[in-house]
């Protein structure tokens, strides 16, 4: 589809919308004499319908309502998490504890006991931090510039992840182990996926890979690209990114001899853990996206309820018996939270249990889930499904109520609770909304309580620990799903899902679920074409059986090439048009030349672990490495007709060097920066140890002639390398004995290109800058340590050692 004027206009509107959000929290601009009127907020930070709705739902007590809503109207403090698998994890934590904690405290208002930054007490090992500065303050305050620059660089490289505090909670309760197969159903933008990968790799030794893997899925292809960019910083070969509707995530059927994963009687690939962080109305993110205040309405949550149930049911159907699933939202609405969990428990008939995790993470303040709530539709409150008039039963579903009884069970009723006035944020309707919400007629009826232990769910409210709002339920599959009632497979809520996959983290990129929903869909047309109930009985793998039948049909692999003047050829292969194919790379000539050139030992498995995204293997530019579990899933996917629509897989380890020197080298494939940590322990050729000073010069100047190295012997060794890619490790330089190079978690290495007369660093400028800073910090720490040790030595030995130290510092 071509780009017309409408597309350009849309982008302009989005840009204006994002720019205007920057000023949401500005109360007033200083006014000059020429200003005719005071500057006002582009977005109001209050909504009477919101207040009345949540007061009546009782999500907080009336005594704390003012504190709750007052904090909701303030900016959300910045939070971030240190990557536990980073080689600089300890250094970054030490820098925060010993440097920024003290230097930033001066920016706190005098007399204020609030700490500038502090570790989140409930997150393990001081790896997650909370700043009492908002993102806007970090960007605009010049005195916070060093800290802001630190956050930007470390986040871009992957040493930290900027993430809302409550968003870090779900993976902790998922209890992931290194051998688990994990499905993240609505993964974009990827902060939780990154966290899951961290946990998966945490206990893995250098040079080895975990036995588990993560499949991260998202409906929107653009958000998949964002997800890929986010997880690429993790440098993992244990990840597959897919592009599917979460409620219709394809079922892959395994061959009988496949013994890596436990199978049920239908031979379905199941997951040990499932993260079901569903699309939601997002009103828990009001502190981060205050423009949601003016757009909030009850119809958004009601319209998403059925889609959330479908996604959650799909999640439990893909869960292995004994496995655990997290259902979470960044919404405060019980229709999107407790009502969905209750409906899942109801449909699963005892095969799914709600887990009590109240004893886990005791320093994390949480509140129990609600057992009683009401449903509001178009300004009318309903306590029970029997009160819903017939003409609204295709919108107000029985599953929205605490008891969940169907309309056939409750029968018709003439005691409908009708409250005039439509809940609307427009000024003309506020008075009607207020009267409707406060109508005392509701008190004449007894509210329903849910029979399920929904108090085991967890609610997080802003004023408990200065965070956003969030909801989490931990579910465990104790037995196979029984025959259950399901609705016919339809593209239900596709537009809503497109706008909302990934929910709360999407607001970091200025995505607005309420705006997107309101543009093309209302709560009525989400559900109005669906039957209320169905008598169709199917087992828990009904969708898998449908997928299996489709997969058995011959899958033609055709390549369509379109020649567009001035543009590269676009290839479409197989059933997923527009997605590059995944092809196992089996060119023995190229593989053997790579192994011989770098001296890669036989302990590193190559056969069957290399893939490309180009069907023409003779013109491959990039080679990706995949772990054993990913390899098994890919082989399965091929055998069932490519049911998985894979947008990204594996870790890029080799890339063809297309320069003149690259074509003349014995091996034209260089080792990539992201692939180096994986392959480094297995290299025996084209690798040298450089002294601190020479390593620093490489980072500073990026190209150093052999004769200019401080360590002359190192320069000679570098000159004797074969032309092409090589690896330089920070170590002792020429003093390191041949064959004694050892690699561990703290090893620092970079890829370089050995040319005719010099070594050239093949690392991005940002990574070079960060490595240089880390190197200087280590040197300073070592100098301080040496100085403290020398103070205890006899005075006669200090002078000589001080001269040596000064000589080193002068060189550096």
ABEGO torsion letter per residue (X at the ends): XBBBAAAAAAAAAAAAAAAAAAAAABABBBBBAABABBBBBABBABBAAAAAAAAAAGABBAAAAAAAAAAAABBBBBBBBBBAABAAAAAAAAAAAAAAAAAAAAABBBGBABBABBBBAABBGGABBBBABBAAAAAABAAAAAAAAAAAAAAAAGABBBBBAAAAAAAAAAGBBAABBBBBABAOAGAAAAAAAAAAAAABBBGBBBABBBBBBBABAAAAAAAAAAAAAAGBAABBBBBBBAAABBBBBBBAABAABBBBAAGBBBBABBBBBBBBAGAAAAAABAAAAAABBAAAAAAAAAAAAAAAAAAAAABBBGBBBBBBBABABAAABAAAAAAAAAAAGGABBBBBAAABGAABBBBBBBABBBBBBGGBBBABAAABBAAAAAABBAAABAAGBBAAAAEBBAABBBBBEBBBABAAAAAAAAAAAABAAAAABBBBBBABBAAABBBBBAAAAGBBBBBBBBBBBABBBBBBBBBBBBBBGAAAAAAABGEAAAAAAGBBAAAAAAAABBAAAAAAABBABBABBBBAAAAAAAAAAAAABBBBBBBBBBBBBGBBBBBBBEABBGBBBBBBBABAAAAAAAAAAAGBBAABBABGABBBABABAAABABBBBBBAAAAAAAAAAAAAGGABBBABBEBBABBBBABAAAAABABABBBBAAAAAAAAAABABGBBBBBAAAAAAAAAAGBBBAAABABAAAAAAAAABBBEBBBBBBBAEAABBBGABBBBAABBBBBBBBBAABBBBBBBAAAAAAAAAAAAAAAAAAAAAAAAAAAABBAAAAAAAAAAAAAAAAAX
